[in-house]
Amino acid sequence: MRIFKKNTLASVAGLTTTVVAVLVLAVPGTAQAAPAAYWSVDCDKSAATGDPGSHDMIASIWRSSDATKGALASFKGNGEKLSIRNWSGAMMKFTLQWATANGSRIERTWAFDLGSGNSRSENFTIPEGRTVYLSVGTPGGSTAYCSGKA
């Protein structure tokens, strides 16, 4: 009998959570809090031209229902330049990190929130051979992750 009561209670709690989530998503301006299925993500990584051992990376995110709305972060291993662009209609968080020489911890983090319709470029000086982590995503939602070498 106890199992039945717990299952009934869990069902009611699950229904309540679903109703609250639907109400939150219906409020204008909450697109960044949309479920993961609302966004698609990708990472493209290739060898950097003119800098053996380093990588070029592109992390991208776009609306699953409208591929014309999205954001991307592009990191060029040769020159260590980050370019970010947002045309998603929502606020996006961009992050670039690199690890210590032995890879045991993150040495530096650069994070920037960028509103829709904006772009930005940054140049970095990253020690040779460090692992670099690149991401772009909705605050509290889906995120595209890439990792490569500087």
C-alpha positions in Angstrom: 0.0 0.0 0.0 2.8 2.4 0.7 4.3 1.9 -2.8 0.9 2.9 -4.3 0.8 6.1 -2.2 4.4 7.1 -3.2 3.7 6.5 -6.9 0.5 8.6 -6.7 2.3 11.4 -5.0 5.2 11.2 -7.5 2.7 11.4 -10.4 1.0 14.5 -8.9 4.4 16.2 -8.3 5.5 15.3 -11.9 2.3 16.8 -13.3 2.7 20.0 -11.2 6.3 20.3 -12.4 5.2 19.9 -16.0 2.5 22.5 -15.7 5.0 25.0 -14.1 7.5 24.4 -16.9 4.9 25.0 -19.6 3.9 28.3 -17.9 7.5 29.5 -17.6 8.2 28.7 -21.3 5.0 30.6 -22.3 6.3 33.9 -20.7 7.9 36.2 -23.3 11.7 36.6 -22.9 12.4 33.2 -21.4 13.7 31.6 -24.6 17.1 31.0 -22.9 15.4 28.7 -20.3 13.9 26.5 -23.0 14.5 22.7 -22.8 17.4 21.1 -24.6 15.2 19.9 -27.4 14.5 23.5 -28.3 18.2 24.0 -29.3 20.6 22.0 -31.5 24.4 22.1 -31.0 27.5 21.2 -32.9 31.3 21.4 -32.7 33.6 21.4 -35.7 37.3 20.9 -35.1 40.2 20.8 -37.6 43.9 21.2 -37.7 45.0 24.8 -37.7 46.6 26.1 -40.8 50.3 27.1 -40.2 50.4 25.9 -36.6 51.1 22.2 -36.3 49.4 20.6 -33.3 46.9 23.3 -32.7 43.2 23.4 -33.7 40.6 25.6 -35.2 37.2 25.1 -33.6 33.6 26.3 -34.2 31.0 25.8 -31.5 27.5 26.5 -32.7 24.0 26.5 -31.4 20.7 27.1 -33.2 17.0 26.8 -32.7 15.8 23.4 -33.6 12.6 24.8 -35.2 14.4 27.7 -37.0 18.0 27.3 -38.1 18.2 31.0 -39.1 18.3 31.8 -35.3 21.6 30.8 -33.6 25.0 31.7 -32.3 28.6 30.6 -32.8 32.0 30.9 -31.3 35.1 30.5 -33.6 38.6 29.9 -32.3 41.6 30.0 -34.6 44.6 28.1 -33.2 47.0 30.0 -35.4 46.9 33.4 -33.9 44.7 32.4 -31.0 41.7 34.6 -32.0 38.2 34.1 -30.7 35.2 35.5 -32.7 31.7 35.3 -31.3 28.4 36.1 -32.9 24.8 35.9 -31.7 21.7 36.2 -33.9 19.5 33.8 -31.9 17.0 36.2 -30.4 18.1 35.2 -26.9 21.1 36.0 -24.6 24.0 33.6 -25.1 27.0 32.8 -22.9 30.4 32.3 -24.5 33.3 30.8 -22.7 37.0 30.2 -23.6 39.2 28.3 -21.1 42.6 26.7 -21.1 44.2 24.2 -18.8 47.6 24.3 -17.1 50.6 22.6 -18.8 49.9 19.2 -17.1 46.1 19.6 -17.7 45.2 19.2 -14.0 43.2 22.4 -13.7 41.8 25.3 -15.6 44.4 28.1 -15.7 42.3 30.9 -17.3 38.6 31.5 -18.0 37.1 34.2 -20.3 33.3 34.3 -20.2 31.0 36.8 -21.9 27.3 37.2 -22.2 26.3 38.5 -25.6 22.8 39.8 -26.6 21.2 38.9 -29.9 22.4 41.0 -32.9 25.9 41.5 -31.5 29.4 40.2 -32.3 32.9 40.5 -30.7 36.5 39.4 -31.3 39.3 38.8 -28.8 42.9 37.9 -29.2 44.6 35.7 -26.6 48.1 34.7 -25.8 47.8 31.0 -24.8 51.0 29.0 -24.1 51.8 26.5 -26.8 50.2 23.0 -26.5 47.6 23.9 -23.9 44.2 22.3 -24.1 41.5 24.9 -24.9 37.8 24.6 -24.1 35.3 26.6 -26.1 31.5 26.8 -25.5 28.5 28.7 -26.4 25.0 28.3 -25.0 21.9 29.5 -23.4 22.2 30.5 -19.7 20.7 27.5 -17.9 20.0 25.6 -21.1 21.7 23.9 -24.0 25.5 24.4 -24.6 27.8 23.4 -27.5 31.2 22.3 -26.3 34.6 22.0 -28.2 38.1 21.2 -27.0 41.4 21.3 -28.8 45.0 22.5 -28.6 46.4 26.0 -28.8 
